[in-house]
Amino acid sequence: MKTRTLAAATLVAALSACSAEFSPVAVFAICAPPAPDATTGACLYPATCDANLAGIPKLDVTTAKVDFKLAMQINNSLTDNSSVENGRVNTNDAYIQSFEMTYAGATLAPWSTSAAITVPTAGSSGALLSLIPEAYFASLIPAGSGTTSIVVNVRGHGILGSQDSFTTAWFKVPVQICAGCLNVDFCPAKIMASCPGAALGATSPGQTAGVVCIDPP
């Protein structure tokens, strides 16, 4: 009897270990930052990544003066459940209302941000997510001229058109942290525009970003 009980418990544990967190709505990819418009400096984040980010995102915690942000692709795998015959409208569009962040590799408090992102049925949406608040930068300064690495775990919370709630699976974002490594003037004698945007008057975005140099007016 004890042997059968132990075997059953072992099977349950094994099945639990194989199961994965799943949601039809998911943070899918980190997008390569787009280049700003060469005239206006505006940033356009498409619904689907034009290209995924190559390499590990970088944050210079002594140069950056605004929250660390990355462009992300969010997918919705649900199909359109509308029916003309039954007079039923589609209720599978997803509406993300907030994002939750936790951190590994550094002692940082969990952080949440509000959101208003619609992810269409069987489609995707691009979003610029704030992943590390500027208030945390001082506690991330590495010793000397070295670098450190942390992982940002991010997930979204929201509702479907049916009003059913959902939570996405955690998505892991590795970030390389440095101090002063991006402290350079990207656009001498010109105006820097970046995606994600930098602090007003900054000469470096202080993080992985797309940059163009615009002639002053």
CYANA upper distance limits for C-alpha pairs under 8 A (distance plus 0.5 A):
  1 MET  CA      5 THR  CA      6.80
  2 LYS  CA      6 LEU  CA      6.62
  3 THR  CA      7 ALA  CA      6.66
  4 ARG  CA      8 ALA  CA      6.67
  5 THR  CA      9 ALA  CA      6.68
  6 LEU  CA     10 THR  CA      6.61
  7 ALA  CA     11 LEU  CA      6.73
  8 ALA  CA     12 VAL  CA      6.78
  9 ALA  CA     13 ALA  CA      6.73
 10 THR  CA     14 ALA  CA      6.66
 11 LEU  CA     15 LEU  CA      6.67
 12 VAL  CA     16 SER  CA      6.60
 13 ALA  CA     17 ALA  CA      6.67
 14 ALA  CA     18 CYS  CA      6.86
 15 LEU  CA     19 SER  CA      6.77
 21 GLU  CA    169 ALA  CA      6.23
 22 PHE  CA    168 THR  CA      7.66
 22 PHE  CA    169 ALA  CA      6.36
 23 SER  CA    166 PHE  CA      7.62
 23 SER  CA    167 THR  CA      7.23
 23 SER  CA    168 THR  CA      5.80
 23 SER  CA    169 ALA  CA      6.74
 24 PRO  CA     75 ASN  CA      8.40
 24 PRO  CA     76 ASN  CA      6.22
 24 PRO  CA     77 SER  CA      5.63
 24 PRO  CA     78 LEU  CA      6.57
 24 PRO  CA    168 THR  CA      8.16
 25 VAL  CA     74 ILE  CA      7.67
 25 VAL  CA     75 ASN  CA      6.14
 25 VAL  CA     76 ASN  CA      4.96
 25 VAL  CA     77 SER  CA      6.92
 25 VAL  CA     78 LEU  CA      8.35
 25 VAL  CA     94 ALA  CA      7.83
 25 VAL  CA    166 PHE  CA      8.27
 25 VAL  CA    167 THR  CA      8.27
 25 VAL  CA    168 THR  CA      6.26
 26 ALA  CA     74 ILE  CA      6.10
 26 ALA  CA     75 ASN  CA      5.84
 26 ALA  CA     76 ASN  CA      7.12
 26 ALA  CA    168 THR  CA      5.66
 26 ALA  CA    169 ALA  CA      6.89
 27 VAL  CA     72 MET  CA      7.55
 27 VAL  CA     73 GLN  CA      6.65
 27 VAL  CA     74 ILE  CA      4.91
 27 VAL  CA     75 ASN  CA      6.93
 27 VAL  CA    155 ARG  CA      7.72
 27 VAL  CA    156 GLY  CA      8.29
 27 VAL  CA    168 THR  CA      7.56
 27 VAL  CA    169 ALA  CA      8.15
 27 VAL  CA    170 TRP  CA      8.46
 27 VAL  CA    171 PHE  CA      6.78
 28 PHE  CA     72 MET  CA      7.81
 28 PHE  CA     73 GLN  CA      5.96
 28 PHE  CA     74 ILE  CA      5.79
 28 PHE  CA     75 ASN  CA      6.65
 28 PHE  CA    171 PHE  CA      8.30
 29 ALA  CA     49 CYS  CA      8.25
 29 ALA  CA     52 ASN  CA      7.26
 29 ALA  CA     72 MET  CA      6.17
 29 ALA  CA     73 GLN  CA      5.69
 29 ALA  CA     74 ILE  CA      7.80
 30 ILE  CA     49 CYS  CA      8.29
 30 ILE  CA     52 ASN  CA      6.30
 30 ILE  CA     53 LEU  CA      6.20
 30 ILE  CA     70 LEU  CA      7.52
 30 ILE  CA     71 ALA  CA      6.55
 30 ILE  CA     72 MET  CA      5.10
 30 ILE  CA     73 GLN  CA      6.94
 31 CYS  CA     49 CYS  CA      5.58
 31 CYS  CA     50 ASP  CA      7.73
 31 CYS  CA     51 ALA  CA      6.45
 31 CYS  CA     52 ASN  CA      4.87
 31 CYS  CA     53 LEU  CA      5.48
 31 CYS  CA     70 LEU  CA      8.05
 31 CYS  CA     71 ALA  CA      5.83
 31 CYS  CA     72 MET  CA      5.91
 31 CYS  CA     73 GLN  CA      7.19
 32 ALA  CA     49 CYS  CA      7.68
 32 ALA  CA     50 ASP  CA      7.90
 32 ALA  CA     51 ALA  CA      6.03
 32 ALA  CA     52 ASN  CA      5.51
 32 ALA  CA     53 LEU  CA      4.45
 32 ALA  CA     54 ALA  CA      7.56
 32 ALA  CA     71 ALA  CA      7.78
 33 PRO  CA     53 LEU  CA      7.84
 33 PRO  CA     70 LEU  CA      8.00
 33 PRO  CA     71 ALA  CA      6.97
 33 PRO  CA    195 CYS  CA      6.60
 33 PRO  CA    196 PRO  CA      7.69
 33 PRO  CA    208 THR  CA      8.23
 33 PRO  CA    209 ALA  CA      5.99
 33 PRO  CA    210 GLY  CA      5.70
 34 PRO  CA     43 CYS  CA      7.37
 34 PRO  CA     44 LEU  CA      7.41
 34 PRO  CA     45 TYR  CA      7.48
 34 PRO  CA    195 CYS  CA      6.73
 34 PRO  CA    209 ALA  CA      8.31
 34 PRO  CA    210 GLY  CA      6.07
 35 ALA  CA     43 CYS  CA      7.61
 35 ALA  CA    194 SER  CA      7.70
 35 ALA  CA    195 CYS  CA      6.97
 35 ALA  CA    210 GLY  CA      5.24
 35 ALA  CA    211 VAL  CA      6.46
 35 ALA  CA    212 VAL  CA      7.21
 36 PRO  CA     40 THR  CA      8.27
 36 PRO  CA     41 GLY  CA      5.31
 36 PRO  CA     42 ALA  CA      5.81
 36 PRO  CA     43 CYS  CA      5.43
 36 PRO  CA     44 LEU  CA      7.99
 36 PRO  CA    193 ALA  CA      6.93
 36 PRO  CA    194 SER  CA      6.48
 36 PRO  CA    195 CYS  CA      6.49
 36 PRO  CA    210 GLY  CA      7.28
 36 PRO  CA    211 VAL  CA      7.06
 36 PRO  CA    212 VAL  CA      6.78
 37 ASP  CA     41 GLY  CA      5.10
 37 ASP  CA     42 ALA  CA      5.69
 37 ASP  CA     43 CYS  CA      7.05
 37 ASP  CA    212 VAL  CA      8.40
 38 ALA  CA    212 VAL  CA      6.93
 38 ALA  CA    213 CYS  CA      7.93
 38 ALA  CA    214 ILE  CA      6.93
 39 THR  CA    214 ILE  CA      7.21
 41 GLY  CA    193 ALA  CA      5.70
 41 GLY  CA    194 SER  CA      7.63
 41 GLY  CA    212 VAL  CA      8.15
 41 GLY  CA    214 ILE  CA      8.19
 43 CYS  CA    194 SER  CA      8.35
 43 CYS  CA    195 CYS  CA      6.32
 43 CYS  CA    196 PRO  CA      8.03
 45 TYR  CA     49 CYS  CA      8.50
 45 TYR  CA     71 ALA  CA      7.58
 45 TYR  CA    126 GLY  CA      6.23
 45 TYR  CA    127 ALA  CA      7.24
 45 TYR  CA    128 LEU  CA      8.01
 46 PRO  CA     50 ASP  CA      7.83
 46 PRO  CA    125 SER  CA      7.78
 46 PRO  CA    126 GLY  CA      5.88
 47 ALA  CA     73 GLN  CA      7.22
 47 ALA  CA    124 SER  CA      6.04
 47 ALA  CA    125 SER  CA      4.48
 47 ALA  CA    126 GLY  CA      4.59
 47 ALA  CA    127 ALA  CA      8.28
 48 THR  CA     73 GLN  CA      6.43
 48 THR  CA    124 SER  CA      6.70
 48 THR  CA    125 SER  CA      6.92
 48 THR  CA    126 GLY  CA      6.59
 49 CYS  CA     72 MET  CA      8.15
 49 CYS  CA     73 GLN  CA      6.75
 49 CYS  CA    126 GLY  CA      7.83
 53 LEU  CA     57 PRO  CA      8.47
 56 ILE  CA    174 PRO  CA      6.83
 56 ILE  CA    175 VAL  CA      6.61
 56 ILE  CA    176 GLN  CA      7.12
 57 PRO  CA    174 PRO  CA      7.43
 57 PRO  CA    175 VAL  CA      5.64
 57 PRO  CA    176 GLN  CA      6.71
 57 PRO  CA    207 GLN  CA      7.98
 57 PRO  CA    208 THR  CA      6.12
 58 LYS  CA    175 VAL  CA      6.18
 58 LYS  CA    176 GLN  CA      5.24
 58 LYS  CA    177 ILE  CA      6.58
 58 LYS  CA    178 CYS  CA      8.07
 58 LYS  CA    207 GLN  CA      5.84
 58 LYS  CA    208 THR  CA      5.79
 59 LEU  CA     64 ALA  CA      7.87
 59 LEU  CA     68 PHE  CA      7.65
 59 LEU  CA    175 VAL  CA      7.46
 59 LEU  CA    176 GLN  CA      6.71
 59 LEU  CA    177 ILE  CA      5.59
 59 LEU  CA    178 CYS  CA      6.79
 59 LEU  CA    206 GLY  CA      6.58
 59 LEU  CA    207 GLN  CA      4.82
 59 LEU  CA    208 THR  CA      7.22
 60 ASP  CA     64 ALA  CA      6.40
 60 ASP  CA    177 ILE  CA      6.54
 60 ASP  CA    178 CYS  CA      5.35
 60 ASP  CA    179 ALA  CA      5.66
 60 ASP  CA    180 GLY  CA      6.56
 60 ASP  CA    181 CYS  CA      6.80
 60 ASP  CA    182 LEU  CA      6.50
 60 ASP  CA    183 ASN  CA      8.34
 60 ASP  CA    206 GLY  CA      5.52
 60 ASP  CA    207 GLN  CA      6.35
 61 VAL  CA    137 PHE  CA      5.62
 61 VAL  CA    138 ALA  CA      7.41
 61 VAL  CA    140 LEU  CA      7.43
 61 VAL  CA    141 ILE  CA      6.76
 61 VAL  CA    177 ILE  CA      7.41
 61 VAL  CA    178 CYS  CA      6.88
 61 VAL  CA    179 ALA  CA      6.13
 61 VAL  CA    180 GLY  CA      8.12
 61 VAL  CA    206 GLY  CA      7.73
 62 THR  CA    137 PHE  CA      7.93
 62 THR  CA    138 ALA  CA      8.13
 62 THR  CA    141 ILE  CA      7.88
 62 THR  CA    179 ALA  CA      5.82
 62 THR  CA    180 GLY  CA      6.43
 62 THR  CA    206 GLY  CA      8.35
 63 THR  CA    179 ALA  CA      7.90
 63 THR  CA    180 GLY  CA      6.75
 63 THR  CA    182 LEU  CA      7.23
 63 THR  CA    183 ASN  CA      6.25
 63 THR  CA    204 SER  CA      7.78
 63 THR  CA    205 PRO  CA      8.07
 63 THR  CA    206 GLY  CA      5.46
 64 ALA  CA     68 PHE  CA      8.35
 64 ALA  CA    134 GLU  CA      8.39
 64 ALA  CA    198 ALA  CA      7.91
 64 ALA  CA    199 ALA  CA      8.23
 64 ALA  CA    204 SER  CA      8.10
 64 ALA  CA    205 PRO  CA      6.50
 64 ALA  CA    206 GLY  CA      4.55
 64 ALA  CA    207 GLN  CA      7.14
 65 LYS  CA    134 GLU  CA      6.98
 65 LYS  CA    198 ALA  CA      7.70
 65 LYS  CA    199 ALA  CA      6.30
 65 LYS  CA    206 GLY  CA      8.07
 66 VAL  CA    133 PRO  CA      7.98
 66 VAL  CA    134 GLU  CA      5.90
 66 VAL  CA    198 ALA  CA      7.02
 66 VAL  CA    199 ALA  CA      6.50
 67 ASP  CA    130 SER  CA      6.64
 67 ASP  CA    131 LEU  CA      7.79
 67 ASP  CA    132 ILE  CA      6.29
 67 ASP  CA    133 PRO  CA      5.04
 67 ASP  CA    134 GLU  CA      5.02
 68 PHE  CA    130 SER  CA      6.36
 68 PHE  CA    131 LEU  CA      6.26
 68 PHE  CA    132 ILE  CA      5.59
 68 PHE  CA    133 PRO  CA      6.94
 68 PHE  CA    134 GLU  CA      7.49
 68 PHE  CA    207 GLN  CA      7.63
 69 LYS  CA    128 LEU  CA      6.90
 69 LYS  CA    129 LEU  CA      5.85
 69 LYS  CA    130 SER  CA      4.92
 69 LYS  CA    131 LEU  CA      6.14
 69 LYS  CA    132 ILE  CA      7.77
 69 LYS  CA    196 PRO  CA      7.02
 70 LEU  CA    128 LEU  CA      6.09
 70 LEU  CA    129 LEU  CA      6.07
 70 LEU  CA    130 SER  CA      7.40
 70 LEU  CA    131 LEU  CA      7.92
 70 LEU  CA    196 PRO  CA      7.53
 71 ALA  CA    126 GLY  CA      7.38
 71 ALA  CA    127 ALA  CA      6.14
 71 ALA  CA    128 LEU  CA      4.85
 71 ALA  CA    129 LEU  CA      6.74
 71 ALA  CA    196 PRO  CA      8.37
 72 MET  CA    126 GLY  CA      6.28
 72 MET  CA    127 ALA  CA      5.92
 72 MET  CA    128 LEU  CA      6.72
 72 MET  CA    129 LEU  CA      7.42
 73 GLN  CA    124 SER  CA      7.17
 73 GLN  CA    125 SER  CA      6.39
 73 GLN  CA    126 GLY  CA      5.26
 73 GLN  CA    127 ALA  CA      7.04
 74 ILE  CA    119 VAL  CA      7.57
 74 ILE  CA    124 SER  CA      5.92
 74 ILE  CA    125 SER  CA      5.83
 74 ILE  CA    126 GLY  CA      6.83
 74 ILE  CA    127 ALA  CA      8.05
 75 ASN  CA    119 VAL  CA      7.26
 75 ASN  CA    122 ALA  CA      8.11
 75 ASN  CA    123 GLY  CA      6.47
 75 ASN  CA    124 SER  CA      4.82
 75 ASN  CA    125 SER  CA      7.14
 76 ASN  CA     93 ASP  CA      8.26
 76 ASN  CA     94 ALA  CA      7.62
 76 ASN  CA    119 VAL  CA      6.64
 76 ASN  CA    120 PRO  CA      7.10
 76 ASN  CA    121 THR  CA      6.34
 76 ASN  CA    122 ALA  CA      5.91
 76 ASN  CA    123 GLY  CA      6.06
 76 ASN  CA    124 SER  CA      6.55
 77 SER  CA    121 THR  CA      7.36
 77 SER  CA    122 ALA  CA      5.46
 77 SER  CA    123 GLY  CA      7.54
 78 LEU  CA     92 ASN  CA      6.67
 78 LEU  CA     93 ASP  CA      8.42
 78 LEU  CA    121 THR  CA      6.12
 78 LEU  CA    122 ALA  CA      5.97
 79 THR  CA     92 ASN  CA      7.36
 79 THR  CA    121 THR  CA      6.07
 79 THR  CA    122 ALA  CA      5.78
 80 ASP  CA     90 ASN  CA      6.12
 80 ASP  CA     91 THR  CA      8.06
 80 ASP  CA     92 ASN  CA      6.80
 80 ASP  CA    121 THR  CA      6.37
 80 ASP  CA    122 ALA  CA      7.74
 81 ASN  CA     88 ARG  CA      8.31
 81 ASN  CA     89 VAL  CA      7.72
 81 ASN  CA     90 ASN  CA      5.53
 81 ASN  CA     91 THR  CA      7.15
 81 ASN  CA     92 ASN  CA      7.31
 82 SER  CA     87 GLY  CA      8.24
 82 SER  CA     88 ARG  CA      5.55
 82 SER  CA     89 VAL  CA      4.93
 82 SER  CA     90 ASN  CA      4.64
 82 SER  CA     91 THR  CA      7.81
 83 SER  CA     87 GLY  CA      6.28
 83 SER  CA     88 ARG  CA      5.38
 83 SER  CA     89 VAL  CA      7.01
 83 SER  CA     90 ASN  CA      8.28
 84 VAL  CA     88 ARG  CA      6.92
 84 VAL  CA     89 VAL  CA      8.42
 90 ASN  CA    161 GLY  CA      7.97
 91 THR  CA    160 LEU  CA      7.06
 91 THR  CA    161 GLY  CA      4.68
 91 THR  CA    162 SER  CA      5.27
 92 ASN  CA    120 PRO  CA      8.20
 92 ASN  CA    121 THR  CA      6.18
 92 ASN  CA    160 LEU  CA      6.13
 92 ASN  CA    161 GLY  CA      5.96
 92 ASN  CA    162 SER  CA      7.19
 93 ASP  CA    118 THR  CA      7.64
 93 ASP  CA    119 VAL  CA      6.58
 93 ASP  CA    120 PRO  CA      5.23
 93 ASP  CA    121 THR  CA      5.28
 93 ASP  CA    160 LEU  CA      6.15
 93 ASP  CA    161 GLY  CA      5.95
 94 ALA  CA    118 THR  CA      6.22
 94 ALA  CA    119 VAL  CA      5.53
 94 ALA  CA    120 PRO  CA      6.77
 94 ALA  CA    121 THR  CA      7.73
 94 ALA  CA    158 GLY  CA      7.66
 94 ALA  CA    159 ILE  CA      6.51
 94 ALA  CA    160 LEU  CA      4.93
 94 ALA  CA    161 GLY  CA      6.88
 95 TYR  CA    116 ALA  CA      7.33
 95 TYR  CA    117 ILE  CA      6.18
 95 TYR  CA    118 THR  CA      5.12
 95 TYR  CA    119 VAL  CA      6.83
 95 TYR  CA    158 GLY  CA      5.95
 95 TYR  CA    159 ILE  CA      5.88
 95 TYR  CA    160 LEU  CA      6.47
 95 TYR  CA    161 GLY  CA      8.04
 96 ILE  CA    115 ALA  CA      6.79
 96 ILE  CA    116 ALA  CA      6.35
 96 ILE  CA    117 ILE  CA      5.61
 96 ILE  CA    118 THR  CA      6.90
 96 ILE  CA    119 VAL  CA      8.22
 96 ILE  CA    156 GLY  CA      6.84
 96 ILE  CA    157 HIS  CA      6.17
 96 ILE  CA    158 GLY  CA      4.67
 96 ILE  CA    159 ILE  CA      7.11
 97 GLN  CA    114 SER  CA      6.38
 97 GLN  CA    115 ALA  CA      5.11
 97 GLN  CA    116 ALA  CA      5.75
 97 GLN  CA    117 ILE  CA      7.43
 97 GLN  CA    156 GLY  CA      8.01
 97 GLN  CA    157 HIS  CA      6.42
 97 GLN  CA    158 GLY  CA      5.37
 97 GLN  CA    159 ILE  CA      8.17
 98 SER  CA    112 SER  CA      7.45
 98 SER  CA    113 THR  CA      6.06
 98 SER  CA    114 SER  CA      4.69
 98 SER  CA    115 ALA  CA      5.19
 98 SER  CA    116 ALA  CA      7.99
 98 SER  CA    156 GLY  CA      6.29
 98 SER  CA    157 HIS  CA      5.87
 98 SER  CA    158 GLY  CA      7.28
 99 PHE  CA    112 SER  CA      6.06
 99 PHE  CA    113 THR  CA      5.86
 99 PHE  CA    114 SER  CA      6.92
 99 PHE  CA    115 ALA  CA      7.46
 99 PHE  CA    154 VAL  CA      7.25
 99 PHE  CA    155 ARG  CA      6.15
 99 PHE  CA    156 GLY  CA      4.87
 99 PHE  CA    157 HIS  CA      6.68
100 GLU  CA    110 PRO  CA      7.85
100 GLU  CA    111 TRP  CA      6.44
100 GLU  CA    112 SER  CA      4.92
100 GLU  CA    113 THR  CA      7.20
100 GLU  CA    154 VAL  CA      6.12
100 GLU  CA    155 ARG  CA      5.97
100 GLU  CA    156 GLY  CA      6.80
100 GLU  CA    157 HIS  CA      8.34
101 MET  CA    110 PRO  CA      6.08
101 MET  CA    111 TRP  CA      5.60
101 MET  CA    112 SER  CA      6.53
101 MET  CA    131 LEU  CA      7.26
101 MET  CA    152 VAL  CA      7.02
101 MET  CA    153 ASN  CA      5.97
101 MET  CA    154 VAL  CA      5.10
101 MET  CA    155 ARG  CA      7.31
102 THR  CA    108 LEU  CA      8.19
102 THR  CA    109 ALA  CA      7.63
102 THR  CA    110 PRO  CA      5.12
102 THR  CA    111 TRP  CA      7.11
102 THR  CA    152 VAL  CA      6.52
102 THR  CA    153 ASN  CA      5.66
102 THR  CA    154 VAL  CA      7.22
103 TYR  CA    107 THR  CA      7.88
103 TYR  CA    108 LEU  CA      6.78
103 TYR  CA    109 ALA  CA      8.19
103 TYR  CA    110 PRO  CA      7.49
103 TYR  CA    150 ILE  CA      7.50
103 TYR  CA    151 VAL  CA      6.25
103 TYR  CA    152 VAL  CA      5.33
103 TYR  CA    153 ASN  CA      6.50
104 ALA  CA    150 ILE  CA      6.22
104 ALA  CA    151 VAL  CA      5.59
104 ALA  CA    152 VAL  CA      7.12
104 ALA  CA    153 ASN  CA      8.26
105 GLY  CA    149 SER  CA      7.26
105 GLY  CA    150 ILE  CA      5.12
105 GLY  CA    151 VAL  CA      6.96
106 ALA  CA    140 LEU  CA      7.95
106 ALA  CA    150 ILE  CA      6.88
108 LEU  CA    136 TYR  CA      7.94
113 THR  CA    130 SER  CA      8.08
117 ILE  CA    125 SER  CA      8.15
117 ILE  CA    127 ALA  CA      7.96
118 THR  CA    125 SER  CA      7.51
119 VAL  CA    123 GLY  CA      7.09
119 VAL  CA    124 SER  CA      6.04
119 VAL  CA    125 SER  CA      5.76
120 PRO  CA    124 SER  CA      6.84
120 PRO  CA    125 SER  CA      7.94
128 LEU  CA    196 PRO  CA      8.23
131 LEU  CA    152 VAL  CA      7.52
131 LEU  CA    154 VAL  CA      8.11
132 ILE  CA    136 TYR  CA      7.40
133 PRO  CA    137 PHE  CA      7.86
136 TYR  CA    140 LEU  CA      7.30
137 PHE  CA    141 ILE  CA      7.28
140 LEU  CA    177 ILE  CA      7.83
141 ILE  CA    177 ILE  CA      8.07
141 ILE  CA    178 CYS  CA      7.43
141 ILE  CA    179 ALA  CA      6.63
142 PRO  CA    146 GLY  CA      6.57
142 PRO  CA    147 THR  CA      6.40
142 PRO  CA    148 THR  CA      6.75
142 PRO  CA    177 ILE  CA      7.87
142 PRO  CA    178 CYS  CA      6.97
142 PRO  CA    179 ALA  CA      7.19
143 ALA  CA    147 THR  CA      8.42
145 SER  CA    178 CYS  CA      8.04
145 SER  CA    179 ALA  CA      7.18
145 SER  CA    180 GLY  CA      8.47
146 GLY  CA    178 CYS  CA      7.18
146 GLY  CA    179 ALA  CA      8.20
147 THR  CA    176 GLN  CA      7.33
147 THR  CA    177 ILE  CA      5.98
147 THR  CA    178 CYS  CA      5.19
147 THR  CA    179 ALA  CA      7.94
148 THR  CA    176 GLN  CA      6.47
148 THR  CA    177 ILE  CA      5.60
148 THR  CA    178 CYS  CA      7.18
149 SER  CA    174 PRO  CA      7.56
149 SER  CA    175 VAL  CA      6.19
149 SER  CA    176 GLN  CA      5.07
149 SER  CA    177 ILE  CA      6.17
150 ILE  CA    174 PRO  CA      6.44
150 ILE  CA    175 VAL  CA      5.95
150 ILE  CA    176 GLN  CA      7.18
150 ILE  CA    177 ILE  CA      7.95
151 VAL  CA    172 LYS  CA      6.84
151 VAL  CA    173 VAL  CA      5.94
151 VAL  CA    174 PRO  CA      4.87
151 VAL  CA    175 VAL  CA      6.49
152 VAL  CA    172 LYS  CA      6.28
152 VAL  CA    173 VAL  CA      5.46
152 VAL  CA    174 PRO  CA      6.80
152 VAL  CA    175 VAL  CA      7.86
153 ASN  CA    170 TRP  CA      6.42
153 ASN  CA    171 PHE  CA      6.08
153 ASN  CA    172 LYS  CA      5.16
153 ASN  CA    173 VAL  CA      6.79
154 VAL  CA    170 TRP  CA      5.95
154 VAL  CA    171 PHE  CA      5.77
154 VAL  CA    172 LYS  CA      7.03
154 VAL  CA    173 VAL  CA      8.20
155 ARG  CA    167 THR  CA      7.48
155 ARG  CA    168 THR  CA      5.90
155 ARG  CA    169 ALA  CA      6.52
155 ARG  CA    170 TRP  CA      5.34
155 ARG  CA    171 PHE  CA      6.76
156 GLY  CA    167 THR  CA      6.19
156 GLY  CA    168 THR  CA      5.80
156 GLY  CA    169 ALA  CA      8.44
157 HIS  CA    165 SER  CA      8.06
157 HIS  CA    166 PHE  CA      6.43
157 HIS  CA    167 THR  CA      5.06
157 HIS  CA    168 THR  CA      7.10
158 GLY  CA    165 SER  CA      6.20
158 GLY  CA    166 PHE  CA      6.05
158 GLY  CA    167 THR  CA      7.08
159 ILE  CA    163 GLN  CA      5.92
159 ILE  CA    164 ASP  CA      5.95
159 ILE  CA    165 SER  CA      4.67
159 ILE  CA    166 PHE  CA      6.28
160 LEU  CA    164 ASP  CA      5.93
160 LEU  CA    165 SER  CA      6.79
160 LEU  CA    166 PHE  CA      7.90
182 LEU  CA    204 SER  CA      7.29
182 LEU  CA    205 PRO  CA      8.45
182 LEU  CA    206 GLY  CA      6.03
182 LEU  CA    207 GLN  CA      7.80
183 ASN  CA    204 SER  CA      7.01
183 ASN  CA    206 GLY  CA      7.52
184 VAL  CA    203 THR  CA      7.62
184 VAL  CA    204 SER  CA      6.72
185 ASP  CA    203 THR  CA      5.44
185 ASP  CA    204 SER  CA      6.47
186 PHE  CA    192 MET  CA      7.29
186 PHE  CA    203 THR  CA      6.39
186 PHE  CA    204 SER  CA      6.35
186 PHE  CA    213 CYS  CA      8.23
187 CYS  CA    191 ILE  CA      6.70
187 CYS  CA    192 MET  CA      6.15
187 CYS  CA    203 THR  CA      7.28
187 CYS  CA    213 CYS  CA      6.04
190 LYS  CA    213 CYS  CA      6.43
190 LYS  CA    214 ILE  CA      6.24
190 LYS  CA    215 ASP  CA      5.77
190 LYS  CA    216 PRO  CA      6.44
191 ILE  CA    203 THR  CA      8.25
191 ILE  CA    213 CYS  CA      6.07
191 ILE  CA    214 ILE  CA      5.52
191 ILE  CA    215 ASP  CA      6.72
191 ILE  CA    216 PRO  CA      6.55
192 MET  CA    202 ALA  CA      8.03
192 MET  CA    203 THR  CA      6.58
192 MET  CA    204 SER  CA      7.98
192 MET  CA    211 VAL  CA      7.37
192 MET  CA    212 VAL  CA      6.60
192 MET  CA    213 CYS  CA      5.33
192 MET  CA    214 ILE  CA      6.80
193 ALA  CA    197 GLY  CA      7.46
193 ALA  CA    198 ALA  CA      8.18
193 ALA  CA    211 VAL  CA      6.24
193 ALA  CA    212 VAL  CA      5.98
193 ALA  CA    213 CYS  CA      6.76
193 ALA  CA    214 ILE  CA      7.60
194 SER  CA    198 ALA  CA      6.92
194 SER  CA    205 PRO  CA      7.09
194 SER  CA    209 ALA  CA      6.71
194 SER  CA    210 GLY  CA      5.88
194 SER  CA    211 VAL  CA      4.89
194 SER  CA    212 VAL  CA      7.00
195 CYS  CA    209 ALA  CA      5.85
195 CYS  CA    210 GLY  CA      5.54
195 CYS  CA    211 VAL  CA      7.11
196 PRO  CA    205 PRO  CA      8.26
196 PRO  CA    209 ALA  CA      6.31
196 PRO  CA    210 GLY  CA      7.71
197 GLY  CA    205 PRO  CA      7.43
198 ALA  CA    202 ALA  CA      6.79
198 ALA  CA    204 SER  CA      7.77
198 ALA  CA    205 PRO  CA      5.28
198 ALA  CA    206 GLY  CA      8.18
199 ALA  CA    205 PRO  CA      7.97
205 PRO  CA    209 ALA  CA      7.33
